[in-house]
Amino acid sequence: MNPHAKLTFSVSLLLGTTITISSNHWMMAWTGLELNTLAVIPLIAKSHHPRAVEAAVKYFLVQAAASTLILFSSMTNAWATGQWDITQLTHQTSCLLLTAAVAMKLGLTPFHFWFPEVLQGSSLMTALLLSTMMKFPPLTILFMTSHALNPTLLTSMAIASAAVGGWMGLNQTQTRKILAFSSISHLGWMTIIIIYNPKLTLLTFYLYILMTSSVFLTLNTTKTLNLPTLMTAWTKTPMLNTTLMLTLLSLAGLPPLTGFLPKWLIIQELTKQEMTMATTIITMLSLLGLFFYLRLAYHSTITLPPNSTNHMKQWHVNSPANTPTAILTSLSTLLLPLSPMIPTII
C-alpha cells in the first residue's frame, strides 16, 4: 500500500476514535464511528485477495447497519425527550436499539458471526487493529450509556458471548479465528460488569489489549497463521515461543499472570451484587476458553510435528522480536502484583 494512503487511513482512524470518545452529542459520536469504518476498510482489503475483499464487504455491511441503528436510536430518543446528549438516553426503545447496535459493532453474541470471518480475511496486523482499537469507540458509548441499559439483556448477551466464544474456539486450527473467538469471550466478561462497575470494564479492556497485542505481534514475527505452522515455529524463535505460551496462559486468566486480575475483580464485584448464578456460569464457561488457550500453548512449545513438513525448518527469523513485543509480553505476564493498587483506581 502507498505510504501516503496508509498515513491518511491511520490518521483518519485516530481522528474517528478521538471524535467518538470525546463527544457528548450523538451526531458527533456517529460521525467518528463512520470515519473509523471508512478508514479501516481499505486496510482490510489491501491485499486484493478475494477473501480480503469479502471480509471488507462483510465489515462494511455490518458496521453500516450498526451505525444506522445508532442513528435511529438517538433520533428516537431525541424525538421522545428532546435530548441529543449521549448520557441522557432514557427512552426504553432507544436503549434496546442502542444495545443491539453496539453489540453489532463489538461482535457480541448474537451479532458475532461477522467477526471471525473478517479477522480470517485480514492480515495479522489489521486483525490486531480490529480486535483492539476498533472496539474502543463502541465500548466508550456503552460505558457512557451503561446506567440506562437493561441489566438482564446485557447479562444474557454476556453469558451467551462467553459460551459462544468458548465453544466455537474449540475446533479451530486458524490462529486468527481462535483469537476472534477469544475476543468474543472476553467481551462477555466486559459486558456483564459494565452496569455495576464501568471502570472495571475499561480496566479489563486495557489488559485485554495488552495481552492480545502481545500475541498478535508474536504471531506476526513468526508468520504463524495456523496450528501446523505454530508447531514448527519453535525452530525460528524458541524464546519468543516460550513467552507466547505465558501470554496465552495469561489471556486464559490463569494465576499468577496478568489475565487473572480482571477476572478475579469481576467475580468479586458480581458476588457483591448477589449475582452468584451468573458468576458461576460465566466462570465455568471460561474453562472452555482455557482449553483452546492450552491447546495453542501446547502447540507453540511442547509438541513437535509428528510428520515431515513441506517447508524447510528455519533456524533464524529475518525480523527478530522488537522492543514493543518484549514490553507488551512483560506487561502481559507480570502485572498481578499491582492488584492492591486497583481499588484506589476503580
C-alpha angles and dihedrals in degrees: 000000000000109000091227091053091047090050091049093051092045093051090047090052092051092045093049092049092047093049093051098045094045100043128100096185121081094225092055092048090050091049091053092050091050092049089051093050095048092047096051098046095075089048090056094046098040095107091059089219112146091240091052092049090048090050091050092051092048091049092049094049095048095045092045090052091048092048090050090052091050090051092047091048094051093046091050090050092047090049092052101038107016090235125128093175113116094222092052096070103139106140110107097220091046090054092053092046091049092050090053092046095050090045088055091048093049099037096244118165126296089028095047101102097098097051103072091043094050092047091049090054094049132076117259094258093048088047088053089052092049092047096049122015097031090057094055100078096048090043089053090054089049089049093052095047098036094108091062100044128101110263095203093052093047093047091049092049091046094052091044090051092051090049096046093043090052100042098042094047094056098080100036124118098180113089094213092054091047090053090046091057088043088056092050090051093049091048087059090059091048094048098048093060101037096094095048100038115005093178089059088056090055092047090051090049094050092050090046089054090051094051098040093047089052092051094045093047091049092049090047091052092053093037091233116168102157142020098262089056090046089056091060096040093087090078091059101047115002095174093047090051090052091053089045088059091053092047091050091051088049089052087052089057100245118159135268089032129091095258091065092064101071093042091049092051093045092051089048093050094046090050089053088053089054093244094137096147095050090046092052093047096048091044091052090047091054087066088070089058090047089058096058093041088054088048091054092045090048092052093046099053116006110036120076116199110271093212138034115280126226094239132058117260112252119221095195137030123229095220108043121206109284133216097269090056091050093048094045092047091051092049091045092060109027108047100091094092087064091066095102087064094056098081089059090053100044 
